[in-house]
Amino acid sequence: MKKIVMLPLLAFLAGCGGYYSVRVPHRLPGSPGAAALRPSLGALYVVVRPPSDGGAVQEEGLAAALLGKAGPDMNFQSLARRASKALKGPDGKVCAWRVDKTGGTPDRFAGRLDPSGLLVISLKRPVLSSNKEERTAVQYDKKKQKQNVKSRVWAYSASLAAEFHLLAWPGGEVLDTWAAVASAGEDRFDKGRDLEDWYAANEEKLFAQLAAKISDRYAGRAVDRFRPLFKEEKDAASERAVAHARAGRWQEAVSIWRERAAAGGGWRDHLGLAVEAELAGDYKAAEEHYRRAEAASKGDKKAKPVRWGGIYRDLASAQAAPARGKCDRSWFEVKTAVLPFSDETTSIEGPELARKLVFEQLKAAGYDMLPLEKTDELLRRHGFSDGGQLAAAPPEKLAEWLGAGRLVYCNLTDYGEIMAGVYNRRMVKGTARVWEAGAGEFLLEESVVKIKTSKNLLGGLAGQLAKGLVERIGKQPLAYEAGVFSRQVAENLPASK
């Protein structure tokens, strides 16, 4: 008999009608037709699609940004990671995740990763607001007299809507479609915080809510089911079996129920055997005993508390078709080199910082990376010391020199800041290319523009100058913007970590 390891979780509640309830833990997905979806959930590929109006403030959108209409920056990579983590479990795993900014179905990399299904998450632009509202609170004075105290607060709020599509792979058949909304709010006594900065501080809360909804629908949420155990009145053996079960001595209880069932015992004995089997995770045996108990209990009013239909639904979910576990890891096993960046900027340290950050992003995503120092050393042996020189050599030759199967190129077109009037602009912009042996190359074009306005012109300029000085001393100019740029470049490619 399979050993039961859930004994600490058991809770027996004395009930009326001569039965006791046993708590049986389950994880039940909230999606309709969960059993039919399960084969596609075993090796998922998660794709996050940003809002259709884009995520970064473009240079030509400066006026809109100054008016506060550009919308907040969003960390799509974080949502992809959270969703992937939410879907991992005993019966499922995630092959990879990616942020898809081009659209189209199925995803361009799905054929290489060979998943069992695709989960596409399409985000809407967050809706933000900060309104002055009145709040009433109950307080008590020194004489313990009740008073209603009114106050005015700034109510900050954000809502984020998303649509979800589960697709079979191969084929791309849509298996499940649904939508969800996450929200966050805070009351503040002043409007001293920029609305988009407030959103940035609360974005993870919104993503966590969406990830929890994904987990509930597909991975399942923990629920307790209560199964009744009945004893035959004035039957010493039957009473003894239930007493053993109540005390956690299931082997002794099962021994009695089996002996009685073999001798033509009643429905109570099969029910006890069914509950024990369900606790042990032997759902096939549990269903067999439940059905025998139901058949034998026909016409017995004392069996009325048993909800047979609900039991069979739970067991059907637990016995759903096994998940297909297949993922082609070869995509991540290709030796990948991030080449020196070419640039059209006046920044000296900036391009090298951006390159290091792209390297770290890809390494963290699960790629087999050639160290930057080794890449530079091998290129210098062949007379290449600058990214601008690399166009003179075919990628096949560079790959041969480096012993790599994948090359990441990047050309930076902007890396700097402008201070003028009441605004300042901090921008990192460039184009990335990825070349792979036998597959050619494709473009990953990204730009990051950060624009901040100041209510106080002098204070804004002073703050900007101080920040720039600190960055220059530390040789990390526009470190935040370079970090966002590197993240947005890397998230265009599948990630497995």
N, C-alpha and C positions, 0 to 999 in steps of 0.2 A: 504494500500500500504506500502511495506517495506521502512523504512526510509533510505535515502542515507546518508552515513557518509563520503563519499569521496569528498565532494564538494571542500575542499581546494586543491585537486589534479587536478581539472578540468582545462583544458586550451583550449580555443576556438581560432581557427585560421581562420581568414577571408579567404575564398577561392574564386576561380573563379567559374563560372558556377552556381551561386546562391545557394551555400551550405556552411556550416560551419563544421569544424572538431572538434570533442569532444575527449579528451584524456581519454581513459579507461585503468586503470592499471590492469595488469594480472601477474600471476606467472605461467610460462610455463616451464615444464621440457624439457630438451634437448634430452632425450632418445627416440629412435624410438619405436613406439608402447607403449607410456607412459600410455595410458589408460589400457592396458592389464597388466601392471606391478603394477599398483597402489594397488591392493589388497594385494600384498606381502610386501608393504612398510609401512604398518600401524604399525607394531610391529617388527621391524628388530633386528636381532642379528648380530653385526659387528665382524668379525674375521680378524685380521691382521697376515699375515704370513711373518716372517723375510726372508731375502735372504737365499738360500739353503746352502750357505757356512758358515752360522752361524754369530754371532754378536760379541762374545767376543774373545779375544786373549787367546788361550790355552797355557798351560805351555810348551808344546812341540813345540809351534810356536814361541819361543823366538827369534830365528835367523831371522825368517821372520819379526817379529816386529821390530827388530833392523834395518832391511833394509827398513822399511817403507812400507811393503807389506801386513800388516795385515788388513788394512782398518779401518775406523773410528767406534767408538762406536755409536750406534743408539738408540734413545729413542722411541721404538715402542709403548709404552704406550701412549705417547703424540699424535701420529698419530691416534691411536684408539679413544682417547677422542675427538680429533678434528673432525674426521669423524662422530662420533656419534652426536656431536653438530650440524654439518652441515645438518644432516638428520632430525632433530627435527623441527616440524612445525605444523600448524593447522591440517593437514591431516595425520601426521605421527609421530611416536615416535620410540625410540630405547630401546629395552628391556634390553640389556646388550652388552658389548663388551669384547673381550679377545684377547690376543696374543697367537697364536697357533704355537708352535715350533716343533710339531710332524707331522703335515700334516694329510692328510686323509679327506674325505668328506662323510657324513656331520660331523660337529663338535661334539665332544663327549658330550658336555653339552646341545646341542640343545634340546634334548628330555626333559630335566628338565625345561628349560626356556619356551618351547612351543611358539616360535615366529611365525610370519606369513611369514618370509623369512630370508635368510642369505645373507649378503654381505661379500664376502671373498676378502680381499685386499692382493695380493701377491707382495712383494717388491723385487726389484733387488738391488744388491750392488751399492751404489753411485759411480759415476765416477767423480774423482777429478783431477784437474790440476792446475799448476801455471807456467805460461810461461812468459818470458820476451818479451814484444811487444812494438812497436813504436806507439805513438799517435800524432796526429796533431791537434792543437787548434788554433783558430783565435783570435788574440789580436790586440789592437790598441795602438800605442805609443802616446806620448804627443802631437804630431802634428796630431793625429787622422788618422795616416796612418795604413792601414791594413797590418798585418804581420801574417805569418804562423809559429807558434812555435812548434817545434818537441820535444818530450820528450819520455823517455823510462820508462815503468812501468812494474810491475809484475801483470799480469792478473790472478786472482784467479777465478776459476769457479767450479761449482758442478752441476750435473744433477742426478735426481732420477727417475727411471722408475718404473711403477707399473701396474699390471694387475688386473682387477676387474671382479668378477663373482657374479651375483645376482641369488640366488637359491630359489626356492619355498620350503616352509615347511608346512606340512611334505612331504616327497617324494624326495626332493633334485633335482628336475628338474631344469636345467640351463635355466634361463629366459633371461639373458642379459650378454654379455661379451664384454669388451672393454679395452683399454689401454690408459695410459697417461704418460707424462713426465713433471716433474717440474725442473726448473733450477734457479740458482742464480749466480751472478758474482760480482766482485769488482776489481777495479784497485788500486794497492798500489805502492808507490814509493820505497819500499824496500821489501825484502823477509824475513822480520823479524818475521813473524808469521808462526808457524807450520801449515801445510796444514790441518791436521786433527782437530787442534784447531780452525782453521778458519771455517771448515765445521760445527763443533759443534755450533759455534756462528750463523750460517746461516741455520741450520737444520729446525728451526721452519718456516722459510720462505718457504722452500720446502714443508713442511707438510701443510702449509696454502694454497698453490696453489693446492695441491691434494684434500684437503677438499673442496675448492671452486668448483673444477671440479665435485666432487661428488654431491654437492648441486645443481649445474646447471643441472646435468643429471636427478636427481631423485626428489629433493625437488622443483626444478624449480627456475628460475631467474626472477627478476622483469623486465617486459617489458611493454612498452606503445603501445597500439593499438589506432588508430585514426578512429573514426566512423563518417560518414557524416550525417548532418541534412539538409534537404532541405525544403525550403518554396515555396509554390505555388505563383508564381508571380501574383500580383494584386489581391491577396486573403487576406483580412485583418485578418481573423481568423488564417490562416496558418502562416502569418508573425508574428502575435502576439504570437503564440505558440513558434516559434523559438526564438523570443526575450526574452520570459520568460526563456527558457532553457539557453540561453546565459548568463542571469543574475543570474543563479542558482536557479530560482524559478520553480523547476521541477514539483511540484504539480499542479501549474497553467497550465503549458505546457501539462501535462498528461491529465488534465481535458478536454482541448480543443481537443487533439488528440483522446481521447476515444469517445467523442461525435461525432466527424467527422467520425471515423471508424465505429461506430454503425449505422450511417446514410449512410453507403456505401462510405465512403471517399476513397481517393487514397492511393497509395503506400507510399507517404511521411509520412502520419499519422501513418501507421504501423511501418515504419522505426523509427520514433521518439519514439514510445512506446517500440520498441526493444532496442534502445540505453539506454533508462531509465532503463529498466529491467536488462540489462547487468551491468550497473553501480551499481544497487542495489544488484547484485549477484543472481538474479532470472534467472538463465541461461535457464531453461526450457521454461519459458514465453518468454524470449528474442528470443530463437530459433523459437518459434511458430510465433512471430511477424515478424522476419526476413524472414521466408519462405513465409508468406503472402505478405510481401512487395515485395519480389523477383518475386512472381507469378504475382502480379498486375503491376509490372514495365516492363513486357515483351514488347519489341518494343519501349520503351521510351528511347531515346538516352541520356536524362538528368540523367538517373540512371547509366550510364556507370562508373562513379568513384567508385561505390560500389563494393568491392571485396568480393563477396558472399562466394566463396570457403574458403578464409582465415578466414572469420568470423565463418563459421561452424567448421573449424578445432580448432579454439580457444575454441569454446563452447563445442566441444566434449571432449577436454582435461579437461576443467573445470567441466564437468559432468561425468567424468570417474567414474568407479565403486568405491564405498566407500572403504577406507582402512579397512582391518580387524584388529581390535585392540585387541590383546590378548597377555598377558605376564604372566607367572607363577612366582609370586614374592616369592613363598615359599622357593626357593633356598637361597635367601638373609635373610630370616627370621629365619633360623636355628641359634640358639645360638652357637657362634664359640669361641673357646679358643685357644690362642697361648701358647703352653706349654713352660716351660724353655728349652733352647737349650742345647743339649749335645754337647760336643766339644772335639776334639783331638788336640787342639792348646795350646800354652803357654800364650795366651792373657787372661787377667783378665776382663777388661772392654769391650773388643770387642764383645763377644757373647751376652752380655746383651744389648749393643747398637743395634746390628743387630736385636735382638728380638723385641725391642721397635719400630724399623723402620718397620718391617714386620707388627706388630700390627697396626701402624698408616696407612700403605698402605691399609690394608684390611678394616679398619674403613672408610677411605676415599672412598673406592670402594662400600660402601653401606651395608656391613655386620653387623649383630647384634653381637657385640663383648662383651665378658666377660672381664672386666678390668683386666689388668695384676696383680695388687695388690690383687684383689679378687681371681684370679687363684692361686697365690702363697700361699695365706692364707689358702685356702681350701686344697691344696696339703700338706702343712705342718701339718695340723691336722691329716693326715694319714701317716706321716713320710717321705714325699718326699720333699726334698729341693733342689735337683740338677737334671738337665736334664738327666744325665747319669743313674739315678735310675729308670726312667720311664719305661724302658723295662721290669721291674719286675712285672708290673701291666698290666692286660688286658685293652685295650682301652675302653671296655664297662664299666669296673669298674671306670676308670678315669672319663669317661663321666657322670656316675651316681653321683660321688662325686661333680663334678663341675656343674651339672645341664646343661650340654651342649650337643648338638647333633652333633657337628663337632669339631675335634681336629686337630691342626696343630703342627706337630713335625718338628724339624730341627736338623741336626747334622753337625756342622762345622768341616771341615777337615783342612782348612788353614785359617789363619788370621794373616798376618804379612807382613813384608817388608824385602827385601834383597838389600844391596848395594854392588856392586862388579864391579870394573873397570869403564867402561864408561856408565853403565846402572844401573837402580834400578828397582826393581819389587815390586809392592804393590798388594797383592792378598787377596781376600775373596772368599772362596770356600766352598760349602756344599751341602747337600742333604735334601730336604724337603719331608715330607709325610703328606697327608691329609686323616684323617679317618672320616667317617660319619656313623652314626647309620643306619643300614639296607642296606648300600651301600658298605661297605668295605673300602679299602684305595687305593690310587694311589700316584705315585712318582712325584715330581717336583725337578729335579736336575739342579742346577745352579752354575756357577762359574764366578767370575769377576777377571780379571787379568789386571792391568794397568802397562805398561812399558814405562818409559820415558828415553830418551837418552839425553845427554848434550854435546854440542860442547866444553864446558869447563869442564874438569873433576873436578877440585877443586870447581868451582862454582856449579856444579851439586850436588856434595856431600854435600856442605855447605847448599845449598837450601833444600835438602832432610832432613838433620839433623834438620834444623830450623823448617821445617813443622812438623816433627815428634815430636819435643819438644813441640810445641804449642798444638798439638793434645793430647799429654800425660798429659800436665798440665790441659787441659780442659776435660780430661777423655773421649775423643772421638777419639780413634785411628782409622785411616783409615775411617774417617767419610764419605768421598765421595764414596769410594768403597763399604762400608756397605750400603750406600743409594742406589747405583746401584743394589747391590745384593738383597736388600729387594724389590725393584721395580720389578726386574726380577722374583722373586719368586711369588709375588702377581699377576703379570699380566698373569700368567699361569691360573688363575681362572677368571671366569666371573666377570665383574664389572658393576655397574649400575649408578655410579656417576662419 
